[in-house]
Amino acid sequence: MHPLVRTASIFLFALVFLASCGSEPAATPAAASPSLQPLLALAGTLDIAGGTAHIPVMKEAAKRIMTANPKIRITVAGGGSGVGIQKAGEGLAQIGNAGRPLSDEEKERFGLASTPFAVDGVAVVVHPSREVRDLTTAQVLDIFAGRITDWSELGGEAGGINLYGRDEASGTRSVFWKKALKKGEIAKATNIVTSNGAMKTAVSNDPRAIGYLSIGHVSEKVAAVAIDGVEPSQENAKSGAYKVTRLLFMNTKGESQGLTRAFVDYILSEEGASIIRDCGYIPYDPSNR
């Protein structure tokens, strides 16, 4: 086997089977939960791609399903919301995840059905050693536009601010630009990273960094920053106190059927809601939107 093929295979295996955020053990076929029961009679493969905020939920769901029914094979990949939408629209993935609604052009071009399943917030994050932990909306605008360039301008220890952001395919970037930056300017000096995971790694390794990522990805490796005195917690996102929020969507080519439908239904089930909460998100409830 060619070394690159072998490496890709190992990566895919690790991505699918790596333990993620679920607190409950994966079910065995003999002890499958009621939420898993509809999947036990099915077989086949399911490819999922897109927004990286979704990956912890998708991986945990895939692990539980494949443990309960080895006849099902599920792969989970990232790439960003735009990639997920395109892959679903072109038939390269059965589910394309996105952290933003479909655009009118995407609806017309791809004919996708969009299913919201979780509420997420997007937090400004800094290195844990950084003492600046509360910014105003105006300061956030000026930082990411490149008008504030030194931490001393924010009351912190002197030193240049290193900006980190996402590319235009990112749903995380889209909601941050619209709701935190008010569709304002983004500095050309911004360092672009490819995923929420890459953002966390970049910020955790740079004491002068500031960036943004899904609240579900916030950990002790980075420090979340309050905006106008409001902490970026999922509780504040749910109550509406924290405004930089978005829905997470699963997109399918038309109305999903078979294994794809069963997976979507599982994410929307009681057990799926538990996985969503364990991963740091809020299960979508249309009555609260």
C-alpha positions as CSV (number, residue, x, y, z in Angstrom):
1,M,0.0,0.0,0.0
2,H,1.2,3.5,-0.9
3,P,2.4,5.4,2.3
4,L,0.0,8.2,1.6
5,V,-3.0,5.9,1.3
6,R,-2.0,4.1,4.4
7,T,-1.7,7.4,6.3
8,A,-5.1,8.5,5.1
9,S,-6.6,5.2,6.1
10,I,-5.2,5.5,9.6
11,F,-6.5,9.0,9.9
12,L,-10.0,8.0,8.9
13,F,-10.0,5.2,11.3
14,A,-8.9,7.5,14.1
15,L,-11.4,10.1,13.2
16,V,-14.3,7.7,13.2
17,F,-13.4,5.8,16.4
18,L,-11.7,8.4,18.6
19,A,-13.7,8.8,21.8
20,S,-15.4,12.1,21.9
21,C,-17.8,14.0,24.2
22,G,-20.5,11.5,25.0
23,S,-20.6,10.5,28.7
24,E,-22.5,7.3,28.2
25,P,-20.9,4.1,27.0
26,A,-21.7,3.1,23.4
27,A,-24.5,0.6,23.2
28,T,-23.9,-3.1,22.3
29,P,-26.3,-4.8,19.9
30,A,-27.9,-6.7,22.8
31,A,-28.5,-3.5,24.8
32,A,-29.2,-0.9,22.2
33,S,-31.3,2.1,23.4
34,P,-34.7,2.8,22.1
35,S,-33.2,5.7,20.1
36,L,-30.8,3.2,18.4
37,Q,-33.4,0.5,17.7
38,P,-34.5,1.8,14.2
39,L,-30.8,1.5,13.1
40,L,-30.3,-2.1,14.0
41,A,-32.0,-3.5,10.8
42,L,-30.1,-1.3,8.5
43,A,-26.7,-1.7,6.7
44,G,-24.6,0.5,4.5
45,T,-22.2,3.5,4.5
46,L,-22.9,7.1,5.4
47,D,-20.5,9.9,4.6
48,I,-20.7,13.1,6.7
49,A,-18.7,16.3,6.0
50,G,-18.6,20.0,6.7
51,G,-18.7,22.3,9.7
52,T,-16.1,21.5,12.3
53,A,-18.3,22.6,15.2
54,H,-20.4,19.6,14.5
55,I,-17.7,17.0,14.5
56,P,-17.8,16.0,18.3
57,V,-21.6,15.3,18.0
58,M,-21.3,13.4,14.7
59,K,-18.3,11.3,15.9
60,E,-20.0,10.3,19.2
61,A,-23.3,9.4,17.3
62,A,-21.3,7.4,14.7
63,K,-19.4,5.5,17.4
64,R,-22.6,4.5,19.2
65,I,-24.4,3.5,16.0
66,M,-21.5,1.4,14.6
67,T,-21.0,-0.3,18.0
68,A,-24.7,-1.2,18.0
69,N,-24.7,-2.3,14.4
70,P,-21.4,-3.3,12.8
71,K,-23.1,-3.5,9.4
72,I,-23.2,0.3,9.3
73,R,-20.0,2.3,8.4
74,I,-20.0,6.1,9.1
75,T,-17.2,8.5,8.2
76,V,-17.0,12.0,9.6
77,A,-14.9,14.7,8.0
78,G,-14.6,18.5,8.4
79,G,-13.7,21.1,5.8
80,G,-16.1,23.9,6.8
81,S,-19.7,24.7,6.2
82,G,-19.2,25.6,2.6
83,V,-17.5,22.3,1.9
84,G,-20.2,20.4,3.6
85,I,-23.0,22.1,1.7
86,Q,-21.2,21.5,-1.6
87,K,-20.4,17.9,-0.9
88,A,-24.0,17.1,0.0
89,G,-25.3,19.1,-3.0
90,E,-23.0,17.2,-5.4
91,G,-23.7,13.8,-3.9
92,L,-20.2,13.3,-2.4
93,A,-21.6,13.1,1.1
94,Q,-25.0,12.1,2.4
95,I,-25.0,14.8,5.1
96,G,-23.3,18.1,4.8
97,N,-23.1,20.0,8.1
98,A,-23.2,23.8,8.3
99,G,-23.1,26.3,11.0
100,R,-25.2,28.8,9.0
101,P,-28.4,28.7,7.0
102,L,-28.2,27.9,3.3
103,S,-27.9,30.9,1.0
104,D,-30.5,31.5,-1.7
105,E,-27.9,30.5,-4.3
106,E,-27.2,27.3,-2.5
107,K,-30.9,26.4,-2.2
108,E,-31.4,27.0,-5.9
109,R,-28.3,25.2,-7.0
110,F,-28.3,22.1,-4.8
111,G,-31.9,21.5,-3.7
112,L,-30.9,20.6,-0.2
113,A,-33.1,20.0,2.8
114,S,-31.8,21.7,6.0
115,T,-32.4,20.3,9.5
116,P,-31.4,22.3,12.5
117,F,-30.3,20.2,15.5
118,A,-28.4,22.4,17.9
119,V,-27.8,26.0,19.1
120,D,-24.2,27.1,19.4
121,G,-22.4,30.3,20.4
122,V,-19.2,31.7,19.0
123,A,-16.7,33.0,21.6
124,V,-13.8,35.3,21.4
125,V,-10.8,33.5,22.9
126,V,-7.3,34.4,24.1
127,H,-4.3,32.6,25.5
128,P,-5.0,31.5,29.1
129,S,-2.1,33.7,30.4
130,R,-3.8,36.8,28.9
131,E,-5.3,39.0,31.6
132,V,-7.8,40.7,29.2
133,R,-11.1,38.8,29.8
134,D,-13.8,41.4,29.0
135,L,-14.1,43.5,25.9
136,T,-16.8,45.9,24.6
137,T,-18.4,45.4,21.2
138,A,-16.5,48.4,20.0
139,Q,-13.2,47.0,21.1
140,V,-13.9,43.7,19.4
141,L,-14.7,45.5,16.1
142,D,-11.5,47.6,16.4
143,I,-9.3,44.6,17.2
144,F,-10.4,42.4,14.3
145,A,-10.3,45.4,11.9
146,G,-6.7,46.0,12.9
147,R,-7.4,49.4,14.5
148,I,-6.3,48.2,17.9
149,T,-3.0,46.5,17.5
150,D,-1.4,46.3,21.0
151,W,-2.6,44.6,24.2
152,S,-1.7,47.7,26.2
153,E,-4.5,49.6,24.4
154,L,-6.9,47.2,26.2
155,G,-5.3,47.5,29.6
156,G,-3.1,44.4,29.3
157,E,0.6,43.9,29.2
158,A,2.2,45.6,26.2
159,G,2.7,43.5,23.1
160,G,1.4,43.2,19.6
161,I,-2.0,41.5,19.1
162,N,-1.9,38.5,16.8
163,L,-5.2,38.0,15.0
164,Y,-6.6,34.6,14.1
165,G,-9.6,33.9,11.9
166,R,-11.3,31.4,9.6
167,D,-11.7,31.3,5.9
168,E,-14.9,32.4,4.1
169,A,-16.2,28.8,3.8
170,S,-16.5,28.7,7.6
171,G,-19.9,28.9,9.3
172,T,-18.2,30.0,12.5
173,R,-16.6,32.9,10.6
174,S,-20.0,33.8,9.0
175,V,-21.8,34.2,12.3
176,F,-18.9,36.0,14.0
177,W,-18.6,38.4,11.1
178,K,-22.3,39.1,11.1
179,K,-23.1,39.2,14.8
180,A,-19.9,40.2,16.5
181,L,-18.3,42.3,13.8
182,K,-21.5,43.8,12.4
183,K,-20.3,42.8,8.9
184,G,-17.3,45.2,9.4
185,E,-13.8,45.2,8.2
186,I,-11.4,42.2,8.9
187,A,-7.7,43.0,9.0
188,K,-5.6,41.6,6.2
189,A,-3.0,40.6,8.8
190,T,-5.4,38.0,10.2
191,N,-3.9,34.5,10.4
192,I,-6.3,32.0,8.8
193,V,-6.8,28.6,10.3
194,T,-8.9,25.8,8.9
195,S,-11.1,24.6,11.8
196,N,-12.3,25.1,15.4
197,G,-9.7,22.6,16.5
198,A,-7.0,24.4,14.6
199,M,-8.1,27.7,16.1
200,K,-7.9,26.3,19.7
201,T,-4.4,24.9,19.0
202,A,-3.2,28.2,17.5
203,V,-4.5,30.4,20.3
204,S,-3.3,28.0,23.0
205,N,0.2,28.2,21.6
206,D,0.4,32.0,21.2
207,P,0.3,34.2,24.3
208,R,-0.5,37.3,22.1
209,A,-3.3,35.6,20.2
210,I,-6.9,36.5,19.9
211,G,-9.4,34.5,17.8
212,Y,-12.9,33.0,17.9
213,L,-14.4,29.5,18.0
214,S,-17.5,27.5,18.8
215,I,-18.4,27.6,22.5
216,G,-18.6,23.8,22.3
217,H,-14.9,23.7,21.6
218,V,-13.8,26.0,24.5
219,S,-11.6,24.2,27.0
220,E,-8.9,25.0,29.5
221,K,-6.5,25.4,26.6
222,V,-8.0,28.8,25.8
223,A,-9.8,31.6,27.8
224,A,-13.2,32.8,26.6
225,V,-13.7,36.5,26.7
226,A,-16.9,38.3,27.8
227,I,-18.4,40.8,25.5
228,D,-20.0,43.8,27.2
229,G,-19.9,42.0,30.4
230,V,-21.7,38.9,29.2
231,E,-19.9,35.6,29.4
232,P,-20.0,33.4,26.2
233,S,-21.6,30.4,27.9
234,Q,-24.2,28.1,26.4
235,E,-26.6,29.1,29.3
236,N,-26.3,32.8,28.2
237,A,-26.7,31.7,24.6
238,K,-29.9,29.8,25.4
239,S,-31.3,32.7,27.4
240,G,-30.5,35.2,24.7
241,A,-28.2,37.3,26.9
242,Y,-25.2,36.3,24.7
243,K,-26.0,37.4,21.2
244,V,-23.3,35.8,19.0
245,T,-25.2,32.6,18.4
246,R,-26.2,30.4,15.5
247,L,-28.0,27.1,14.6
248,L,-26.1,24.0,13.5
249,F,-27.7,22.3,10.5
250,M,-27.6,18.9,8.8
251,N,-28.1,19.3,5.1
252,T,-29.3,16.4,2.8
253,K,-30.0,16.2,-0.9
254,G,-33.8,16.5,-0.8
255,E,-35.7,14.8,2.0
256,S,-33.4,12.1,3.5
257,Q,-34.3,8.4,3.3
258,G,-33.0,5.1,4.5
259,L,-29.8,5.2,6.6
260,T,-29.4,8.9,6.2
261,R,-32.9,9.5,7.5
262,A,-32.3,7.1,10.4
263,F,-29.1,9.0,11.4
264,V,-30.9,12.4,11.2
265,D,-33.7,11.0,13.4
266,Y,-31.1,9.6,15.9
267,I,-29.5,13.1,16.3
268,L,-33.0,14.5,16.9
269,S,-33.8,11.8,19.4
270,E,-33.7,11.9,23.2
271,E,-30.3,10.2,23.1
272,G,-29.1,12.5,20.4
273,A,-30.1,15.5,22.6
274,S,-28.0,14.0,25.4
275,I,-25.0,13.8,23.1
276,I,-25.5,17.4,22.0
277,R,-25.6,18.6,25.6
278,D,-22.5,16.5,26.5
279,C,-20.6,18.1,23.6
280,G,-21.3,21.6,25.0
281,Y,-24.3,22.6,22.7
282,I,-28.0,23.1,23.2
283,P,-30.5,20.8,21.5
284,Y,-32.6,22.7,19.0
285,D,-36.1,23.4,20.2
286,P,-38.2,25.2,17.6
287,S,-40.6,26.4,20.2
288,N,-37.7,28.6,21.7
289,R,-36.7,30.2,18.4
